[in-house]
């Protein structure tokens, strides 16, 4: 997911997005553990999407406190 798309969401939307991405990442990890995952690059992509969403969430939370 692009950063511009994430910046349009509010704090609650970003928290939901992080939770959804973490759930997806867990599913991918389980697929890898059972050797059902064909494209292991998706693990890297979801991990970076989670980090991107958490970064934007932290920025928005810091801006709302000011």
C-alpha positions as CSV (number, residue, x, y, z in Angstrom):
1,X,0.0,0.0,0.0
2,X,1.3,3.4,-0.9
3,X,2.1,6.0,1.8
4,X,-0.2,8.6,0.1
5,X,-3.1,6.2,0.5
6,X,-2.3,5.7,4.2
7,X,-1.9,9.4,4.9
8,X,-5.6,9.9,3.8
9,X,-6.8,7.6,6.6
10,X,-7.6,8.8,10.1
11,X,-6.0,7.3,13.2
12,X,-8.6,4.7,13.7
13,X,-8.4,3.6,10.1
14,X,-4.6,3.3,10.4
15,X,-4.9,1.2,13.5
16,X,-7.3,-1.1,11.7
17,X,-5.0,-1.3,8.7
18,X,-2.0,-2.2,10.9
19,X,-4.1,-4.9,12.6
20,X,-5.2,-6.3,9.2
21,X,-1.6,-6.3,7.9
22,X,-0.3,-8.1,11.0
23,X,-3.0,-10.7,10.6
24,X,-2.1,-11.2,6.9
25,X,1.6,-11.4,7.8
26,X,0.9,-14.1,10.4
27,X,-1.0,-16.1,7.8
28,X,1.9,-15.8,5.4
29,X,4.4,-16.9,8.2
30,X,2.2,-20.0,8.9
31,X,2.1,-20.8,5.2
32,X,5.9,-20.6,5.0
33,X,6.3,-22.8,8.1
34,X,4.1,-25.5,6.5
35,X,5.9,-25.0,3.1
36,X,2.8,-23.8,1.3
37,X,4.1,-20.4,0.5
38,X,5.3,-20.1,-3.1
39,X,6.3,-16.4,-3.2
40,X,8.4,-15.6,-0.1
41,X,8.8,-12.0,-1.2
42,X,5.3,-11.3,0.0
43,X,6.6,-11.6,3.6
44,X,9.0,-8.8,3.0
45,X,6.3,-6.7,1.3
46,X,3.8,-7.1,4.2
47,X,6.5,-6.4,6.8
48,X,7.4,-3.2,5.1
49,X,3.7,-2.2,4.7
50,X,3.3,-2.7,8.4
51,X,6.3,-0.5,9.2
52,X,5.0,2.1,6.7
53,X,1.6,2.2,8.3
54,X,3.0,2.3,11.9
55,X,5.3,5.2,10.9
56,X,2.4,7.2,9.5
57,X,0.2,6.3,12.5
58,X,3.0,7.6,14.9
59,X,3.3,10.8,12.9
60,X,-0.5,11.4,13.1
61,X,-0.6,10.7,16.8
62,X,2.3,13.1,17.5
63,X,0.6,15.8,15.4
64,X,-2.7,15.3,17.2
65,X,-1.0,15.8,20.6
66,X,0.4,19.2,19.6
